[in-house]
Amino acid sequence: YIQKKQGKGSIVLDRNRFDFPISGLTSYKELQETQRIPSETIVHTLKETEVTKAMNEITGWEIGAPVWHLIRERKIDGEVVILDTDYLLKEIVPHLTPVQAQGSIYEYFENELSLTIDYEQKEITVEEVTDIVKTTMNINEIGRE
């Protein structure tokens, strides 16, 4: 990464690189183990909620159906680099604890719930950072005066 500041030149920012697959079915835990990523997962939110109209339009799930809302942060070398948000149908995942959510939910699905995961839908978005995300991910405004 290069940080440019007007009148001060450019600074090369030291960032370790990791390959994050965007296709295929790989859990974060598997990725962490295969690439030897020094990582920590912190569960911020694990609560029951209901499918909204907006969720229904994306997933096709019935409006009002009970779901788990899970938000986890992934830290690499102490820096928050990923903020995961998941919604899980309670009809399929009736119980979920913070300990299970902190580990691999894929492992939990397959080994404890005996579910088979055929595919996953990943959505990568680039959005303006909200104050909550700035605080959670400890983001400072780089390159802005």
Secondary structure as GFF3:
##gff-version 3
##sequence-region A 1 145
A	DSSP	beta_strand	2	5	.	.	.	ID=ss1
A	DSSP	beta_strand	9	12	.	.	.	ID=ss2
A	DSSP	alpha_helix	28	34	.	.	.	ID=ss3
A	DSSP	beta_strand	39	50	.	.	.	ID=ss4
A	DSSP	alpha_helix	53	59	.	.	.	ID=ss5
A	DSSP	beta_strand	66	76	.	.	.	ID=ss6
A	DSSP	beta_strand	79	89	.	.	.	ID=ss7
A	DSSP	alpha_helix	98	102	.	.	.	ID=ss8
A	DSSP	alpha_helix	105	107	.	.	.	ID=ss9
A	DSSP	pi_helix	108	112	.	.	.	ID=ss10
A	DSSP	alpha_helix	131	137	.	.	.	ID=ss11
###
